Amino acid sequence: MDFCNCSDTDYHKKLRKTRIGRKDMVLKIGEMVPEFELETSEGEMFRLSDLEGQWKVVFFFAKSGSPTCKRGCLSFKEQYELFQSLDPSVEVIGISQDTVQEHKEFKKELDLPFSLLSDQERHVAEKFGVPIHLGLFPSKSSFVIGPDNTVHHVYDWLFRPRKHVAQIISALDGREGQ
């Protein structure tokens, strides 16, 4: 049974080829985030080490244009200035299996102020342990990563993106001189 009403069969074939993630494989608080490199929505290469020494939120979403993912990206957009105004500031990065071109169009459509990274083969999602639900739907997960590239918080945001972003901001706002 297919629970998705989209007609993108190539997308679903690609998802079925990847292993189904397990919750116990997700990066845990205190673990070091592995280095990665992906192409941005602007066509440039992004490396995690480019943001070494900075706080960052890396969030994974399923598909550009899907209603929940659109709400999630818009929630990060609505609070982006607040992320930037925190002391120290926090950078936001979105990752999905979409192509660079799909990200470019999605970013333009929503006027997103942060980069979207293309992880078509799920190599980075696998490093983070982001699961696939029902063998079809990549989890929507966020990782708050400190300046030392360790995980400080992990969140799952299936259907409540606004609440999810508010939780992240609250946790970040509670940092004391970190």
C-alpha positions as CSV (number, residue, x, y, z in Angstrom):
1,M,0.0,0.0,0.0
2,D,1.3,3.4,-0.9
3,F,0.5,6.1,1.7
4,C,1.7,9.0,-0.4
5,N,-0.6,10.7,-2.9
6,C,2.3,12.1,-5.0
7,S,3.0,10.8,-8.5
8,D,6.8,10.8,-8.2
9,T,7.6,7.1,-8.7
10,D,11.3,7.7,-9.1
11,Y,11.4,9.3,-5.7
12,H,9.7,6.3,-4.1
13,K,12.0,3.8,-5.9
14,K,15.0,5.7,-4.6
15,L,13.6,5.6,-1.1
16,R,13.0,1.8,-1.2
17,K,16.6,1.2,-2.2
18,T,17.9,2.9,1.0
19,R,17.9,0.9,4.3
20,I,15.1,1.6,6.7
21,G,16.5,3.6,9.6
22,R,16.1,2.6,13.2
23,K,15.6,5.0,16.0
24,D,18.5,3.5,18.0
25,M,20.9,4.5,15.2
26,V,20.2,8.2,15.3
27,L,23.1,10.4,16.5
28,K,22.8,10.9,20.2
29,I,23.4,13.9,22.4
30,G,27.1,14.2,23.0
31,E,28.2,12.4,19.9
32,M,30.4,14.0,17.3
33,V,28.8,14.8,14.0
34,P,30.7,13.3,11.1
35,E,32.1,15.6,8.5
36,F,30.0,15.8,5.3
37,E,29.9,17.7,2.0
38,L,26.8,18.3,-0.1
39,E,25.8,20.7,-2.9
40,T,23.7,23.7,-1.9
41,S,20.6,25.1,-3.6
42,E,23.0,27.8,-4.9
43,G,25.1,25.2,-6.7
44,E,28.1,25.5,-4.3
45,M,29.7,22.8,-2.1
46,F,28.9,23.0,1.6
47,R,31.1,21.3,4.2
48,L,30.1,21.0,7.9
49,S,33.6,22.2,8.7
50,D,32.7,25.5,7.0
51,L,30.7,26.3,10.1
52,E,33.2,25.0,12.7
53,G,33.1,27.0,15.8
54,Q,29.5,28.0,15.2
55,W,26.1,26.8,16.5
56,K,24.0,25.2,13.8
57,V,20.6,23.5,13.3
58,V,20.7,20.8,10.7
59,F,17.2,19.7,9.8
60,F,16.1,16.9,7.5
61,F,12.9,17.0,5.6
62,A,11.2,14.6,3.2
63,K,10.3,16.4,0.0
64,S,10.3,20.0,-1.2
65,G,6.7,21.1,-1.8
66,S,5.0,18.5,0.4
67,P,2.6,20.3,2.8
68,T,4.3,19.3,6.1
69,C,7.8,20.0,4.8
70,K,6.7,23.4,3.4
71,R,5.3,24.3,6.8
72,G,8.5,23.2,8.4
73,C,10.7,25.2,6.1
74,L,8.4,28.2,6.6
75,S,8.6,27.8,10.4
76,F,12.4,28.0,10.2
77,K,12.2,31.0,7.8
78,E,9.8,32.8,10.2
79,Q,12.3,32.4,13.0
80,Y,15.5,32.7,11.1
81,E,16.2,36.3,12.3
82,L,15.7,35.1,15.8
83,F,18.2,32.2,15.3
84,Q,20.7,34.8,13.9
85,S,20.1,37.2,16.8
86,L,20.8,34.6,19.5
87,D,24.2,35.1,21.2
88,P,26.1,33.3,19.8
89,S,24.1,33.2,16.5
90,V,22.9,30.0,15.0
91,E,22.9,29.0,11.4
92,V,20.1,26.9,9.9
93,I,20.7,24.2,7.2
94,G,18.0,22.1,5.5
95,I,18.7,18.7,3.9
96,S,16.6,16.4,1.8
97,Q,16.9,14.0,-1.1
98,D,15.7,16.5,-3.6
99,T,17.9,17.6,-6.5
100,V,19.8,20.9,-6.4
101,Q,17.4,22.3,-9.0
102,E,14.3,21.2,-7.0
103,H,15.9,22.9,-3.9
104,K,16.7,26.0,-5.9
105,E,13.0,26.3,-7.1
106,F,11.6,25.5,-3.6
107,K,13.9,28.0,-1.9
108,K,12.9,30.7,-4.4
109,E,9.2,29.9,-4.1
110,L,9.3,30.2,-0.3
111,D,12.1,32.9,-0.2
112,L,14.1,30.9,2.3
113,P,17.1,32.7,3.8
114,F,19.1,29.6,4.5
115,S,20.7,26.9,2.3
116,L,19.1,23.7,1.3
117,L,21.4,20.8,0.7
118,S,20.9,17.9,-1.8
119,D,21.4,14.4,-0.3
120,Q,20.0,12.4,-3.2
121,E,21.5,9.1,-2.1
122,R,20.9,9.7,1.6
123,H,24.6,9.4,2.5
124,V,24.4,12.2,5.1
125,A,21.0,11.2,6.4
126,E,22.5,7.7,7.0
127,K,25.4,9.3,8.9
128,F,22.9,11.0,11.1
129,G,20.8,7.9,11.4
130,V,17.7,9.6,10.1
131,P,15.1,6.8,9.6
132,I,12.6,6.1,6.9
133,H,9.1,5.5,8.1
134,L,7.0,2.7,6.5
135,G,9.9,2.2,4.1
136,L,8.7,5.3,2.2
137,F,8.9,8.5,4.1
138,P,12.2,10.0,5.4
139,S,11.8,11.2,8.9
140,K,11.7,14.9,9.6
141,S,14.5,15.3,12.2
142,S,16.5,18.2,13.5
143,F,19.9,18.2,15.2
144,V,21.2,21.1,17.2
145,I,25.0,21.0,16.8
146,G,27.4,23.0,19.0
147,P,30.6,24.8,18.0
148,D,32.6,21.7,18.7
149,N,30.4,19.7,16.2
150,T,28.8,17.6,18.9
151,V,25.0,17.0,19.1
152,H,23.3,19.0,21.8
153,H,19.6,18.2,21.0
154,V,17.8,15.9,18.7
155,Y,14.2,16.5,17.6
156,D,11.6,14.6,15.5
157,W,8.9,16.9,13.9
158,L,6.4,14.7,12.1
159,F,3.4,17.0,12.1
160,R,4.1,19.9,14.4
161,P,6.8,22.1,12.7
162,R,6.0,25.3,14.5
163,K,6.1,23.7,17.9
164,H,9.3,21.9,16.9
165,V,11.1,25.2,15.9
166,A,9.9,26.8,19.2
167,Q,11.4,23.9,21.2
168,I,14.7,24.4,19.4
169,I,14.8,28.1,20.0
170,S,13.9,27.6,23.7
171,A,16.8,25.1,24.1
172,L,19.2,27.4,22.2
173,D,18.1,30.4,24.3
174,G,18.9,28.5,27.4
175,R,22.6,28.1,26.5
176,E,24.8,29.7,29.2
177,G,28.0,31.0,27.7
178,Q,28.4,28.0,25.5
